[in-house]
Amino acid sequence: MGPGSTDNSRRFTLLAEIAVILAPVLMIVWGTPLLIEEKRRRDAVDFYLMVAAVLIGLALNRYRRESLPEIGLRLDNLQEAGRELLAFTATTSAIILGVGVAFGSVNLGMRFLTQLTVLPFWGLLQQYGLLGVINRRLRQLCARERWSACITAAIFSAIHLPNPALAVATFIGGFFWTRTFQRHPNLIVIGLSHGFMSALLSNSLPHAWLPSMRVGWGFFN
């Protein structure tokens, strides 16, 4: 077996690893809303699917011998990652608030404050799978890191279809979060940025632009 076969096998393995961790996520987005009508039961199944996705990610990290600092669970570069993301988060937040003020749709009340206590953790989980697993493999498949960032952002955006506002927002955010991770791998800062901006989006944009935060089949319910 020549070098070409080895390279093809390596590429196939990396793509298979990406597909394996995406499978339970896609089932949550497109499968359970279609197959399970009762919300309580569907939520339970979605929970176990999310646990499965995290366990798959951890197993892949173990298989590749990827350390906690390599996947972004670290504190030593907190300041550098935070400084790099601050300008993007502040600028984007100002634009979101500006749009909301212009349309009179800003409502940063109790719902917003409650989301701020939950969404950063949810953002951390999403970014772990996206950056700590998927992008690390895409970086081995792509000739340039910027290309891998674009593909990572496109995957993140596609998961949020057919919600148009979320698809656009997650592509933009996904690209900047990925580029930050590539330079300063820190999931804590990125998870906080993700959670804050998610809460701001859902409580600022006009209803016509963002009727809900639902994605997949759930968007139609």
N, C-alpha and C positions, 0 to 999 in steps of 0.2 A: 504494500500500500504506500503510495507516494505522498509527498508533502501536500499536494492539492487535496487528496482524500482526507488527510488529517485536518486541514483547515476547514473543509466542508463539515466534517464531523463536529469540530469545535463550534462552528457557527450554528449548526443544528441544535447542539446541546444548549447553547446560550439562548436561542430563540424558544426552545422547549421550556427552559426555566422561566422565561418571561410569560409564556402562555399558561404555565401551571399556576402562577400566583394571580394571574388575571382571571382565571376561570371562576373561582368563587365570587369575585367582585362582579363579574358580568352576570352571574347567576342572581346576585342580589338586585342588580339594576334591571335586568330584562326577564329573568326567570320567575322568581317568587311572586312579583306583582301580577303576573299572568296566570300562574298555576295555583296560588293560594289566595282565596278571597277573604278569609277571616284575618283581620289585621293582627290580632293578638298572636295567632299561630304564625303568621308571616313574619312578624317581628322576632319571634323566637328562632325561626329558621335562619333569618338574616343574621342574627347574633352569632349562631354557630358557624355560619359561613364566614363571617368576619374573623372569628377566632381561628378558623381553618386557614384563612389567608395569612394571618400573622404567623401561625405555626409553620406554614409552608415557607414564608420568608425567612424565619429563623433557621429552619432546616437548610435552606439554600445558603444562607450566610455561613452556617457551620460547614457545609459541604465545600464551600470555596475558601474556608478558613479566613473569613473576613472578620476583623476585630470590631469591637464596639466603636472605637474612634473612627475607623474606616467607614462605618455605616452612618456616622453622624451623631452617635450618642456620646457626647463629650462636653466638657466645660472649658477646656483650655483655649479654644478659639471663639468663645462666646462673644467677646468684644469685637473681633474682626468681622465675624458674620453679621452681628447686629449693626455695626457701622455701615456695612455694605448694603444691607436691606433697608436701612432707615429711610434713605432718600426715596427708594421705590415705593415703600409702604406709605410714607407721608404724602408723596405726590399723587399716587393713585387714590388714596383716601380723600384728599382734597378735591379731586375731580369727581369722585362719587358723591361727596357731600354737596359740591357745587350743583351737580345735576339734580340732586334731591331737593335742594333749596329752591332751584329754579322752577321745579314742578310742584313744590309744596308737599313732597312725599316723605320728608325726613321725620322719623319718629323714634328717637333714641331713648325710649322709656324702659320699663321693667323688662320687656321682652328682650331688648338689646342687651341689658345688663345680665340677664339670665344666660343668654347665649354666650356671653364673654367668659362664663365660668365653665362652659361645656365644649364649645367649638375649638378652642386651642388644642385640647386633647384629641378630638376627632381629627383635626388638621395634622397633628403629629403622627397619628396612625396612617393617614393617607399618604403623607410625605415619606414615611418610612418605607412603605411598599413601592412608591413611585421612585424615590431617590436612593434609598438604602439597598434596594434590590434591582428594580428595572433599569434605572439609569446606569448603575454600575456595570450591568451587562451590555447595555447599548454602547457604552464607551469603549468596550472591547470589540464591538462590531462596526463602529463608525470610524472613519479616517480622522475626523475632526470632532472635538468636544462640542462645538457649536451645533453641528449636525445632530449629535446625540441629544442635545438640549431641545432642539426643534422637534425631534421625534418623540421625546418624553412628553413635551408639552402637548403634542398632537394626540398622544394616547390619553393623557389626562383630560383633554378637551372632549375626546370621543366618548369617554365614560359618562360625561355630563350631557350628552345628546338625549333627546331632541330639544332640550331647553336652550334656546338660542343665546340668551344673555349669559347663562352660566358657561356655555361652551366657549364663547368669546373670552369671558373673564378668566376662565381656567387655563386657556391657552396662553394668554398674556402673563398671568401669574405663574403658571407652570414653567414658562421659559425663564423668567427672572429668578424664581426659586431654584431652578436647576443650575443656572449659571453660578448663583451664589454657592450652592452646594459643591459644585465642581472646584471652586476656589477655596471655600471654607466649609467643609462638611460639618454642619451643625443642625440637626433636626429640631432642636429646642427652639432656636430663634425662628426657623422657617415655620414650624408649627404654630408659634405665636402669631406670626405675620398672617398665615393662612386663616387662623381662627378669627382674628380681629377683622380682617377684610371680608370674611364670609358674613360675620354678624353685621358689619356696616352695609354690605350690599343688600342683605335681606330686609334691612330697616330703613333704607334710604332711596332706592330706585323706585320709580313709578310702577304701579301694579301692571300697567300695560307692557312695560319692559320686562318685568320679572314677576309673572303671576304667582310663581311658587319657587321653592328651592328643590322641587322634585325632578328626578331624571329618569330615563328609561321608560318602561311601561307606566310607572307611577306618575309620570308627567300628564298622562291622559285621564287620570282618575280625579 
